């Protein structure tokens, strides 16, 4: 193969620690040991895609304006330890990242701790080994761990989202190492989340740029409202970006048992979102006192100090899906705020 | 052993900076305040000192959201009204 179009490095050893040190000397890597992206490994990864152009630019990623071709995505997938079947998910996720409404420039550059969460939907998730069941957010599953890690490496290397450079995150965050789960369709009473976004595909990936999961614990309730009141309580924390930003989304990842309690009493996804919209509210006067700068919808500015304001401006901003295994812990995943989640079909 | 470097090629940047003027005296300076708590303070102080030194004329403009690009109307007005823009401050 002719490597004239690519920058290559010569290594004298295949020791992973030596590779990691070499990469670190160039400002690359995420601090963890890396797999050497040799031409053979990258070609094996690309051959899984079939008849597609490896040099096609899938997206140009800010702030560095790096070109994410299939080949460069594959290079970073190898570095992260991915298997070839994870590559179509990454390519699709990069497409999602380039959607204007996701605002990747802001996501990468902000002082907030936001990280893109990948949610894999449908048959591809189970076929490629993604975990949506017990312990889905980690650790322990190769597909989840390596795919999420590869996306971070793509943002670091191609996008230039390097701490102190293109990433100004004040504290960083563990979700910036890897952040990937599957939707637990086997135990969901409502079908694939992707279909609610109009993605008519058996398999899809959603990218939601948000915080790490916030736990919601309810061991005892048999009433959907009692469970969801606790979800609403977690949604109302003043420390989230969603508090002063009305367009922020929430992903509510219900565990199967909480979802079953809701669905068995006739609650649909829309019912849950509507209930949470009405219950996750705060006092307007207190909100104004807490935040001098508020990115509110125009109608929200007209509310009086004694009124209550929803934590997000419409029920559609509250996204419901099932993740996890046995037990009664769910999560809310608040947004960074100035971003919209994107769902796309998984395509090479 | 040969390996790929991980960055890939650079594409066209979405925007590029205009060339800096060689003389500031008498220029009109715009301050694009992104409304972060300290951005306006810092930029206004910088602009004030520049104005003292160069007799430049100041215009202060706010954009309402620090996380989004300035609307076309704001950029259009700045283009018409000033020759230099100070912006880009974080918190």
Interface residues (C-beta under 8 A of the other chain):
Chain A: X3 X5 X6 X7 X8 X9 X10 X11 X12 X13 X14 X19 X23 X26 X28 X36 X37 X38 X39 X42 X57 X60 X62 X64 X65 X66 X67 X68 X69 X71 X72 X75 X76 X79 X103 X106 X110 X111 X153 X157 X158 X168 X292 X293 X295 X336 X337 X338
Chain B: X1 X2 X3 X4 X5 X6 X7 X8 X9 X10 X11 X12 X13 X14 X35 X37 X64 X65 X67 X68 X90 X91
